[in-house]
Amino acid sequence: KSWKTASFFPAHDPEMNAYAVNQDRPVDVCFVGGFSRHHLHRTAVLDAIAGLRDQFDIRYFLDISRFTKIAEHRLAAFLPLGPYRRSNEIRSACRGPVFGRDYYKLLSNTKIVLNGSIDMAESERGNMRCFEAMGCGALLLSDDGHYPQGMKHKETMLAYSSPAEAVEIVTETLGNWI
């Protein structure tokens, strides 16, 4: 016997309306979320986008896992834990995690909100960050996949298929930002 599943579309929190109208968006790209060994594809994209810090204001607000904290500890420097550590590029763009209204304010001050699904999601997309970014008026840039109704590449959001394509999209989009 298996568990039954159903789609859940949290949609839009009306509290976001006051944030969505903000036109002053000094942060070029932000990412808010977890960093763990379960996010290897996301990590590659975060690393690639962080490489644009000399051109754009890139900010990551990461909630790092306990394993990442162990992997980054100075006593673990010689252990084979490289894939579980944040790169220097990512670390230089990092700030601490942000929550609640501070999170909404950050999204409303950002042009592009970066998203990357957890590796185990396969091709299913549409995590809460997608709804929150769009609800606060930011442009959502997320990984290719199957999204809920209303989230469509080049209509309501942009999607990338590789870290290199994500860099290309960010560079082109911000280069043409009005």
Buried (B, 14 or more C-beta within 10 A) or exposed (E): EEEEEEEEEEEBEEEBEEBBEBEEBEBBBBBBBBBBBBBEBBBBBBBBBBBBBEEBBBBBBBBBBEBBEBBBEEEBEEEEBEEBBBBEBBEEBBEEBBEEEEBBBBBBBBBBBBBBBBBEBEEEBBBEBBBBBBBBBBBBBBBBBEBBEEBEEEEEBBBBEBBEBBBEBBBEBBEEEE
